[in-house]
Amino acid sequence: MRGQDNEDEVQIGDKRQLGGSLAWALSLAALVFIAGAAAVSLQEKPDRVVAALVIVGLAAGMCGLALDWRLHRARSEALRDPLTELPNRVLLDDRIEQALRRSQRSGEGFALIVVDLDGFKDVNDVRGHGAGDAVLRCLSRRFESIVRASDTVARVGGDEFVVLSLGTGDDEQAAALVGRMRHALRRPFRFEGSLIEIDGSVGWAIYPADGATASDLLARADGKMYATKRDTSDDALMARRGIDVGMVRDVETALGRKELVVVYQPILDLRTGEPKAVEALVRRMLPDQTLLLPAEFIPHVERTPVVRELTFAVVSDALISAESWSAAGHELSVSVNVPYRLVDDARFVEGIGDLLDESQVDAGRLTLEIVPAGPGAGSALDDEVLARLRELGVRISLDDGGRAASFAALRTLPLDELKIDTGFVHGLGRSATDAALVHGMIDIGHALGLSVVAEGVETREAWHILARWGCDYAQGFYVAGPRKGDELVDWLRDRWPAVA
């Protein structure tokens, strides 16, 4: 196959040479005609003959230029990917051969880096090929902005790229470049007002350490890339988690049939023990009346447009429930989980504004609890859309406080509240490390002017430790478990225990 590619390139070159000769011949003919016209003019021949000769000469010249341009374009199209305008496999092969000859003379190494996109098929299946094409074009520009002008970024397959990096002569240098490429790959892609996230598997080979020929180097890089794909560690699986299209369609159907159930878990003031807020938690009701927990379906919809509609449905239910609580004399705030990628989604912000306009609930009673998960967590956000979100008057909380992604999000989000992750709170009274981390996060939150909520409070000991350290609010089964909106009113009236 690679030999055939080289043969095609030679044939294209021959045609280019032939086309150039023909173009020069036509251009020369144009000069002859124009010179003849001038001679005739000097001999005072009729004007019509002169004009005709000039027109014929100009036409011949234009034909030559047009043919030369068309052949140049044909050669360019044969060597470049039409969608991204990157070099294709034919041109990449030629540049690798040039790099081999140069390196054999100079002794300087180079790297071949293979990138295979993970989850790209799901983008096409769920969002459409227009979205997939937009991602490929944007990713191509990102890769080109990372490498040097002398390097080559090529698209060699539907979702496969190869980078030829000259002068990258060892694994340490290659790893640094791959790190920058991964960062570019994992930044969300914006398409029609919403965000798309993908990931990729990467492998590389160094000349001459990993091979002496182009085929050897590409085979070695491919082998490393596929080894990455086969990595079954938890982190690798999470990073490359695919979308279950059937589950996405199921959630869409459940939204239409109103088969999603929203339950509410109370949040209490650690100083007084009084209920101050609730968190809305969504469940999927199955035909046999069992409830599917969010962890079983949210990961499949959070990278698709369905997550926006799902969040709208939960916010709508929360605002309606808040109105009923107000009628019963309870002015509770309500928190709703929101994926990080929706924070600067213009359609999402507009939709939240519409729901608030239709509700009698003050915007300050709605808290958007941002979940800093996914490759886009902590990345730069659209300041204009963020400003519109703040103008709505809603409060913004950061969920999963203490996890790595949450620290990046602390710098990018205009926050009112920090929620400490359950995993750290569970260790209170048992782990000195968890205790130090929780205490530190309370101090960080207060230093940033934020109220602090501890999730996962399940023991009396944890409650008192948090109260002693000045944490503001607590949520967990020691306080109360999740319950439906009407059941919450009963609990508030009759059954919630005095926590001590």
PAVEXTOR-904570 format. One record per residue (C-alpha): x, y, z; residue in three letters. Coordinates in nm, 2 decimals, m for minus. Layout:
N
((X Y Z) ALA)
...
END
This chain:
500
((0.00 0.00 0.00) MET)
((0.28 0.24 0.09) ARG)
((0.45 0.16 m0.24) GLY)
((0.13 0.23 m0.43) GLN)
((0.10 0.57 m0.26) ASP)
((0.45 0.66 m0.38) ASN)
((0.37 0.54 m0.73) GLU)
((0.06 0.76 m0.73) ASP)
((0.27 1.06 m0.62) GLU)
((0.51 1.01 m0.91) VAL)
((0.22 0.99 m1.16) GLN)
((0.08 1.31 m1.02) ILE)
((0.42 1.47 m1.06) GLY)
((0.44 1.36 m1.42) ASP)
((0.10 1.50 m1.50) LYS)
((0.20 1.82 m1.33) ARG)
((0.51 1.85 m1.55) GLN)
((0.31 1.78 m1.86) LEU)
((0.04 2.03 m1.76) GLY)
((0.31 2.29 m1.70) GLY)
((0.46 2.23 m2.04) SER)
((0.12 2.27 m2.20) LEU)
((0.05 2.59 m2.01) ALA)
((0.38 2.74 m2.12) TRP)
((0.30 2.64 m2.48) ALA)
((m0.04 2.82 m2.46) LEU)
((0.11 3.12 m2.30) SER)
((0.38 3.14 m2.57) LEU)
((0.11 3.11 m2.83) ALA)
((m0.06 3.41 m2.67) ALA)
((0.26 3.61 m2.70) LEU)
((0.29 3.52 m3.07) VAL)
((m0.06 3.63 m3.14) PHE)
((m0.02 3.96 m2.96) ILE)
((0.31 4.02 m3.14) ALA)
((0.14 3.95 m3.47) GLY)
((m0.14 4.19 m3.38) ALA)
((0.12 4.46 m3.31) ALA)
((0.29 4.39 m3.65) ALA)
((m0.04 4.41 m3.84) VAL)
((m0.13 4.73 m3.66) SER)
((0.20 4.89 m3.77) LEU)
((0.11 4.80 m4.13) GLN)
((m0.22 4.97 m4.10) GLU)
((m0.44 4.66 m4.14) LYS)
((m0.81 4.68 m4.06) PRO)
((m0.89 4.73 m3.69) ASP)
((m1.12 4.43 m3.68) ARG)
((m0.83 4.20 m3.77) VAL)
((m0.61 4.35 m3.50) VAL)
((m0.89 4.32 m3.24) ALA)
((m0.95 3.96 m3.33) ALA)
((m0.59 3.87 m3.30) LEU)
((m0.56 4.04 m2.96) VAL)
((m0.87 3.86 m2.83) ILE)
((m0.74 3.52 m2.95) VAL)
((m0.40 3.59 m2.79) GLY)
((m0.56 3.69 m2.46) LEU)
((m0.79 3.38 m2.47) ALA)
((m0.50 3.15 m2.53) ALA)
((m0.31 3.31 m2.23) GLY)
((m0.61 3.27 m2.00) MET)
((m0.65 2.91 m2.10) CYS)
((m0.29 2.84 m2.02) GLY)
((m0.32 3.00 m1.67) LEU)
((m0.65 2.82 m1.60) ALA)
((m0.50 2.48 m1.70) LEU)
((m0.20 2.55 m1.48) ASP)
((m0.42 2.64 m1.19) TRP)
((m0.65 2.34 m1.23) ARG)
((m0.35 2.10 m1.24) LEU)
((m0.20 2.27 m0.94) HIS)
((m0.53 2.23 m0.75) ARG)
((m0.56 1.86 m0.86) ALA)
((m0.21 1.79 m0.72) ARG)
((m0.29 1.97 m0.40) SER)
((m0.62 1.77 m0.36) GLU)
((m0.43 1.45 m0.42) ALA)
((m0.19 1.52 m0.14) LEU)
((m0.42 1.67 0.13) ARG)
((m0.73 1.57 0.32) ASP)
((m1.02 1.76 0.18) PRO)
((m1.20 1.81 0.51) LEU)
((m0.91 1.94 0.73) THR)
((m0.67 2.04 0.45) GLU)
((m0.40 1.86 0.64) LEU)
((m0.14 1.64 0.45) PRO)
((m0.28 1.29 0.38) ASN)
((m0.10 0.96 0.39) ARG)
((0.07 1.01 0.05) VAL)
((0.23 1.34 0.15) LEU)
((0.31 1.21 0.50) LEU)
((0.50 0.92 0.35) ASP)
((0.70 1.16 0.13) ASP)
((0.79 1.38 0.43) ARG)
((0.89 1.08 0.64) ILE)
((1.12 0.96 0.37) GLU)
((1.27 1.31 0.35) GLN)
((1.31 1.31 0.73) ALA)
((1.49 0.97 0.71) LEU)
((1.74 1.09 0.46) ARG)
((1.80 1.41 0.65) ARG)
((1.85 1.22 0.98) SER)
((2.09 0.98 0.82) GLN)
((2.31 1.27 0.71) ARG)
((2.28 1.48 1.03) SER)
((2.24 1.21 1.29) GLY)
((1.95 1.40 1.44) GLU)
((1.64 1.19 1.55) GLY)
((1.27 1.25 1.50) PHE)
((0.94 1.12 1.63) ALA)
((0.63 0.98 1.48) LEU)
((0.32 1.02 1.70) ILE)
((0.00 0.83 1.62) VAL)
((m0.33 0.96 1.76) VAL)
((m0.65 0.76 1.74) ASP)
((m0.97 0.93 1.87) LEU)
((m1.18 0.76 2.13) ASP)
((m1.55 0.81 2.13) GLY)
((m1.56 0.99 1.79) PHE)
((m1.81 0.75 1.64) LYS)
((m2.05 0.84 1.92) ASP)
((m2.02 1.21 1.82) VAL)
((m2.13 1.12 1.47) ASN)
((m2.41 0.88 1.59) ASP)
((m2.55 1.11 1.86) VAL)
((m2.47 1.47 1.73) ARG)
((m2.45 1.40 1.35) GLY)
((m2.17 1.41 1.10) HIS)
((m2.18 1.79 1.09) GLY)
((m2.06 1.79 1.45) ALA)
((m1.80 1.53 1.38) GLY)
((m1.66 1.73 1.08) ASP)
((m1.65 2.04 1.30) ALA)
((m1.45 1.86 1.57) VAL)
((m1.20 1.72 1.32) LEU)
((m1.14 2.07 1.16) ARG)
((m1.10 2.23 1.50) CYS)
((m0.87 1.96 1.64) LEU)
((m0.65 1.99 1.32) SER)
((m0.60 2.36 1.39) ARG)
((m0.52 2.29 1.75) ARG)
((m0.26 2.03 1.67) PHE)
((m0.10 2.26 1.41) GLU)
((m0.08 2.54 1.67) SER)
((0.12 2.31 1.90) ILE)
((0.39 2.18 1.66) VAL)
((0.67 2.37 1.50) ARG)
((0.64 2.50 1.14) ALA)
((0.89 2.24 1.02) SER)
((0.67 1.95 1.16) ASP)
((0.39 1.78 0.99) THR)
((0.04 1.70 1.12) VAL)
((m0.14 1.46 0.89) ALA)
((m0.49 1.30 0.89) ARG)
((m0.45 0.94 0.77) VAL)
((m0.79 0.80 0.85) GLY)
((m1.14 0.89 0.96) GLY)
((m1.03 0.95 1.32) ASP)
((m0.66 0.89 1.30) GLU)
((m0.38 1.15 1.29) PHE)
((0.00 1.12 1.26) VAL)
((0.25 1.39 1.37) VAL)
((0.60 1.39 1.23) LEU)
((0.81 1.60 1.48) SER)
((1.16 1.68 1.35) LEU)
((1.43 1.70 1.61) GLY)
((1.23 1.52 1.88) THR)
((1.50 1.26 1.94) GLY)
((1.40 1.09 2.27) ASP)
((1.10 0.97 2.47) ASP)
((1.12 1.26 2.72) GLU)
((1.08 1.52 2.44) GLN)
((0.81 1.31 2.27) ALA)
((0.61 1.27 2.60) ALA)
((0.62 1.65 2.65) ALA)
((0.47 1.71 2.30) LEU)
((0.21 1.43 2.36) VAL)
((0.11 1.60 2.68) GLY)
((0.04 1.92 2.50) ARG)
((m0.15 1.73 2.23) MET)
((m0.36 1.55 2.50) ARG)
((m0.45 1.89 2.65) HIS)
((m0.56 2.02 2.32) ALA)
((m0.76 1.70 2.26) LEU)
((m0.94 1.71 2.59) ARG)
((m1.05 2.07 2.57) ARG)
((m1.42 2.07 2.49) PRO)
((m1.53 2.16 2.13) PHE)
((m1.81 2.41 2.09) ARG)
((m2.07 2.32 1.83) PHE)
((m2.40 2.51 1.78) GLU)
((m2.40 2.65 2.13) GLY)
((m2.31 2.34 2.32) SER)
((m1.99 2.15 2.40) LEU)
((m1.86 1.81 2.28) ILE)
((m1.59 1.62 2.45) GLU)
((m1.37 1.33 2.32) ILE)
((m1.04 1.17 2.41) ASP)
((m0.78 0.98 2.23) GLY)
((m0.52 0.70 2.25) SER)
((m0.16 0.80 2.16) VAL)
((0.16 0.61 2.08) GLY)
((0.49 0.72 1.94) TRP)
((0.82 0.59 1.80) ALA)
((1.16 0.76 1.79) ILE)
((1.41 0.73 1.50) TYR)
((1.65 0.55 1.51) PRO)
((1.59 0.39 1.85) ALA)
((1.25 0.23 1.75) ASP)
((1.31 0.16 1.39) GLY)
((1.51 0.23 1.08) ALA)
((1.23 0.26 0.82) THR)
((0.90 0.44 0.80) ALA)
((0.70 0.12 0.82) SER)
((0.89 0.00 1.13) ASP)
((0.84 0.33 1.30) LEU)
((0.47 0.35 1.22) LEU)
((0.42 m0.01 1.33) ALA)
((0.59 0.06 1.67) ARG)
((0.39 0.38 1.72) ALA)
((0.07 0.19 1.64) ASP)
((0.16 m0.09 1.88) GLY)
((0.20 0.16 2.17) LYS)
((m0.12 0.33 2.08) MET)
((m0.32 0.01 2.08) TYR)
((m0.16 m0.09 2.41) ALA)
((m0.30 0.23 2.55) THR)
((m0.64 0.14 2.42) LYS)
((m0.62 m0.20 2.59) ARG)
((m0.53 m0.04 2.93) ASP)
((m0.80 m0.15 3.17) THR)
((m0.70 0.06 3.47) SER)
((m0.99 0.25 3.62) ASP)
((m0.85 0.59 3.51) ASP)
((m0.80 0.47 3.15) ALA)
((m1.15 0.33 3.14) LEU)
((m1.30 0.64 3.27) MET)
((m1.11 0.86 3.03) ALA)
((m1.22 0.66 2.73) ARG)
((m1.57 0.57 2.85) ARG)
((m1.79 0.54 2.55) GLY)
((m2.15 0.66 2.52) ILE)
((m2.42 0.40 2.52) ASP)
((m2.65 0.53 2.25) VAL)
((m2.93 0.30 2.36) GLY)
((m2.92 0.45 2.71) MET)
((m2.92 0.80 2.57) VAL)
((m3.24 0.72 2.36) ARG)
((m3.39 0.56 2.67) ASP)
((m3.34 0.87 2.88) VAL)
((m3.49 1.08 2.59) GLU)
((m3.79 0.86 2.60) THR)
((m3.82 0.88 2.98) ALA)
((m3.81 1.26 2.96) LEU)
((m4.10 1.26 2.71) GLY)
((m4.30 1.02 2.92) ARG)
((m4.21 1.19 3.25) LYS)
((m4.07 0.87 3.38) GLU)
((m3.79 1.04 3.57) LEU)
((m3.83 1.09 3.94) VAL)
((m3.68 1.38 4.14) VAL)
((m3.61 1.33 4.51) VAL)
((m3.48 1.58 4.76) TYR)
((m3.22 1.54 5.04) GLN)
((m3.22 1.80 5.32) PRO)
((m2.92 2.03 5.40) ILE)
((m2.91 2.15 5.76) LEU)
((m2.74 2.45 5.93) ASP)
((m2.46 2.31 6.15) LEU)
((m2.50 2.59 6.41) ARG)
((m2.88 2.56 6.46) THR)
((m2.98 2.22 6.32) GLY)
((m3.25 2.39 6.11) GLU)
((m3.32 2.28 5.75) PRO)
((m3.20 2.55 5.51) LYS)
((m3.19 2.38 5.17) ALA)
((m3.23 2.06 4.97) VAL)
((m3.04 1.90 4.69) GLU)
((m3.25 1.77 4.39) ALA)
((m3.14 1.42 4.28) LEU)
((m3.28 1.25 3.97) VAL)
((m3.38 0.88 3.94) ARG)
((m3.49 0.68 3.63) ARG)
((m3.81 0.49 3.69) MET)
((m3.80 0.15 3.52) LEU)
((m4.12 m0.04 3.41) PRO)
((m4.10 m0.27 3.71) ASP)
((m4.11 0.05 3.94) GLN)
((m3.74 0.01 4.04) THR)
((m3.53 0.32 4.04) LEU)
((m3.21 0.35 3.84) LEU)
((m2.95 0.57 4.02) LEU)
((m2.78 0.86 3.84) PRO)
((m2.44 0.68 3.82) ALA)
((m2.60 0.42 3.60) GLU)
((m2.73 0.66 3.33) PHE)
((m2.58 1.01 3.37) ILE)
((m2.24 0.92 3.24) PRO)
((m2.40 0.82 2.91) HIS)
((m2.60 1.14 2.85) VAL)
((m2.36 1.40 3.00) GLU)
((m2.17 1.44 2.67) ARG)
((m2.48 1.47 2.46) THR)
((m2.75 1.75 2.41) PRO)
((m2.98 1.53 2.62) VAL)
((m2.81 1.64 2.94) VAL)
((m2.94 1.99 2.88) ARG)
((m3.30 1.88 2.86) GLU)
((m3.25 1.65 3.15) LEU)
((m3.12 1.93 3.37) THR)
((m3.41 2.16 3.26) PHE)
((m3.65 1.89 3.37) ALA)
((m3.49 1.86 3.71) VAL)
((m3.48 2.24 3.76) VAL)
((m3.85 2.27 3.65) SER)
((m3.95 2.01 3.91) ASP)
((m3.73 2.18 4.18) ALA)
((m3.89 2.52 4.12) LEU)
((m4.24 2.37 4.13) ILE)
((m4.16 2.19 4.45) SER)
((m4.01 2.50 4.60) ALA)
((m4.34 2.68 4.54) GLU)
((m4.53 2.41 4.73) SER)
((m4.28 2.43 5.02) TRP)
((m4.33 2.81 5.03) SER)
((m4.71 2.76 5.05) ALA)
((m4.65 2.52 5.35) ALA)
((m4.43 2.79 5.52) GLY)
((m4.08 2.66 5.43) HIS)
((m3.86 2.89 5.23) GLU)
((m3.60 2.63 5.14) LEU)
((m3.33 2.68 4.87) SER)
((m3.28 2.40 4.62) VAL)
((m2.96 2.28 4.46) SER)
((m2.95 2.11 4.12) VAL)
((m2.65 1.93 3.97) ASN)
((m2.52 2.08 3.65) VAL)
((m2.23 1.93 3.44) PRO)
((m1.94 2.17 3.40) TYR)
((m1.98 2.19 3.03) ARG)
((m2.32 2.35 3.06) LEU)
((m2.20 2.65 3.26) VAL)
((m2.12 2.86 2.96) ASP)
((m2.37 2.70 2.72) ASP)
((m2.58 2.99 2.60) ALA)
((m2.89 2.78 2.53) ARG)
((m2.87 2.64 2.89) PHE)
((m2.84 2.98 3.05) VAL)
((m3.13 3.11 2.84) GLU)
((m3.34 2.81 2.93) GLY)
((m3.27 2.86 3.31) ILE)
((m3.38 3.22 3.27) GLY)
((m3.71 3.11 3.10) ASP)
((m3.78 2.86 3.38) LEU)
((m3.72 3.13 3.65) LEU)
((m3.95 3.37 3.46) ASP)
((m4.23 3.11 3.46) GLU)
((m4.18 3.05 3.84) SER)
((m4.28 3.24 4.15) GLN)
((m3.95 3.13 4.32) VAL)
((m3.69 3.40 4.37) ASP)
((m3.37 3.32 4.17) ALA)
((m3.16 3.34 4.48) GLY)
((m3.33 3.02 4.61) ARG)
((m3.19 2.82 4.31) LEU)
((m2.84 2.69 4.34) THR)
((m2.66 2.54 4.04) LEU)
((m2.43 2.28 4.18) GLU)
((m2.15 2.25 3.92) ILE)
((m2.00 1.90 3.89) VAL)
((m1.63 1.95 3.79) PRO)
((m1.61 1.62 3.60) ALA)
((m1.49 1.53 3.25) GLY)
((m1.20 1.65 3.03) PRO)
((m1.33 2.01 3.02) GLY)
((m1.33 2.06 3.39) ALA)
((m1.14 2.37 3.49) GLY)
((m1.09 2.49 3.13) SER)
((m1.15 2.85 3.03) ALA)
((m1.52 2.95 3.01) LEU)
((m1.70 3.21 2.80) ASP)
((m1.70 3.52 3.01) ASP)
((m2.00 3.67 2.83) GLU)
((m2.22 3.37 2.90) VAL)
((m2.10 3.34 3.26) LEU)
((m2.19 3.71 3.31) ALA)
((m2.55 3.64 3.18) ARG)
((m2.57 3.34 3.42) LEU)
((m2.47 3.57 3.71) ARG)
((m2.73 3.83 3.60) GLU)
((m3.00 3.57 3.65) LEU)
((m2.94 3.59 4.03) GLY)
((m2.89 3.22 4.09) VAL)
((m2.63 3.09 4.33) ARG)
((m2.34 2.88 4.21) ILE)
((m2.19 2.59 4.41) SER)
((m1.89 2.37 4.34) LEU)
((m1.95 2.00 4.40) ASP)
((m1.70 1.73 4.48) ASP)
((m1.47 1.97 4.67) GLY)
((m1.13 1.83 4.73) GLY)
((m1.10 1.62 4.41) ARG)
((m0.83 1.73 4.17) ALA)
((m1.07 1.88 3.91) ALA)
((m1.24 2.09 4.18) SER)
((m0.93 2.30 4.25) PHE)
((m0.90 2.40 3.88) ALA)
((m1.27 2.49 3.88) ALA)
((m1.22 2.72 4.19) LEU)
((m1.02 2.95 3.96) ARG)
((m1.27 2.96 3.68) THR)
((m1.61 2.97 3.83) LEU)
((m1.78 3.27 4.01) PRO)
((m1.88 3.07 4.32) LEU)
((m2.10 3.13 4.62) ASP)
((m2.05 2.78 4.78) GLU)
((m1.81 2.49 4.82) LEU)
((m1.93 2.13 4.88) LYS)
((m1.68 1.90 5.04) ILE)
((m1.68 1.56 4.87) ASP)
((m1.84 1.26 5.05) THR)
((m1.52 1.05 5.03) GLY)
((m1.33 1.29 5.26) PHE)
((m1.62 1.34 5.51) VAL)
((m1.66 0.96 5.55) HIS)
((m1.31 0.95 5.69) GLY)
((m1.37 1.19 5.98) LEU)
((m1.30 1.02 6.31) GLY)
((m1.10 0.74 6.14) ARG)
((m0.84 0.90 5.91) SER)
((m0.61 1.19 6.02) ALA)
((m0.54 1.26 5.65) THR)
((m0.91 1.30 5.57) ASP)
((m0.96 1.51 5.88) ALA)
((m0.67 1.74 5.77) ALA)
((m0.81 1.77 5.42) LEU)
((m1.16 1.85 5.53) VAL)
((m1.04 2.11 5.78) HIS)
((m0.82 2.26 5.52) GLY)
((m1.11 2.28 5.26) MET)
((m1.33 2.45 5.52) ILE)
((m1.06 2.71 5.57) ASP)
((m1.01 2.75 5.19) ILE)
((m1.38 2.80 5.13) GLY)
((m1.41 3.06 5.40) HIS)
((m1.09 3.24 5.28) ALA)
((m1.25 3.27 4.94) LEU)
((m1.57 3.41 5.09) GLY)
((m1.78 3.09 5.02) LEU)
((m2.02 2.91 5.24) SER)
((m1.92 2.54 5.30) VAL)
((m2.14 2.23 5.28) VAL)
((m2.01 1.89 5.39) ALA)
((m2.17 1.60 5.20) GLU)
((m2.19 1.24 5.33) GLY)
((m2.24 1.32 5.70) VAL)
((m2.35 0.98 5.84) GLU)
((m2.24 0.99 6.20) THR)
((m2.30 1.20 6.51) ARG)
((m1.92 1.23 6.55) GLU)
((m1.87 1.37 6.20) ALA)
((m2.15 1.63 6.27) TRP)
((m1.98 1.76 6.58) HIS)
((m1.63 1.77 6.43) ILE)
((m1.77 1.98 6.14) LEU)
((m1.96 2.21 6.37) ALA)
((m1.64 2.26 6.58) ARG)
((m1.44 2.35 6.27) TRP)
((m1.69 2.61 6.16) GLY)
((m1.84 2.43 5.86) CYS)
((m2.17 2.60 5.77) ASP)
((m2.40 2.32 5.65) TYR)
((m2.42 1.94 5.65) ALA)
((m2.59 1.69 5.42) GLN)
((m2.61 1.31 5.46) GLY)
((m2.80 1.02 5.61) PHE)
((m2.73 1.12 5.97) TYR)
((m2.95 1.42 5.88) VAL)
((m3.20 1.26 5.64) ALA)
((m3.20 1.05 5.32) GLY)
((m3.36 1.17 4.99) PRO)
((m3.74 1.18 4.96) ARG)
((m4.00 1.30 4.72) LYS)
((m4.12 1.66 4.74) GLY)
((m4.45 1.59 4.91) ASP)
((m4.29 1.36 5.16) GLU)
((m4.04 1.63 5.24) LEU)
((m4.32 1.86 5.36) VAL)
((m4.44 1.59 5.60) ASP)
((m4.08 1.54 5.72) TRP)
((m4.04 1.91 5.78) LEU)
((m4.37 1.93 5.97) ARG)
((m4.36 1.62 6.18) ASP)
((m4.06 1.40 6.16) ARG)
((m3.73 1.57 6.12) TRP)
((m3.53 1.50 6.43) PRO)
((m3.34 1.76 6.63) ALA)
((m2.98 1.68 6.54) VAL)
((m2.74 1.70 6.83) ALA)
END
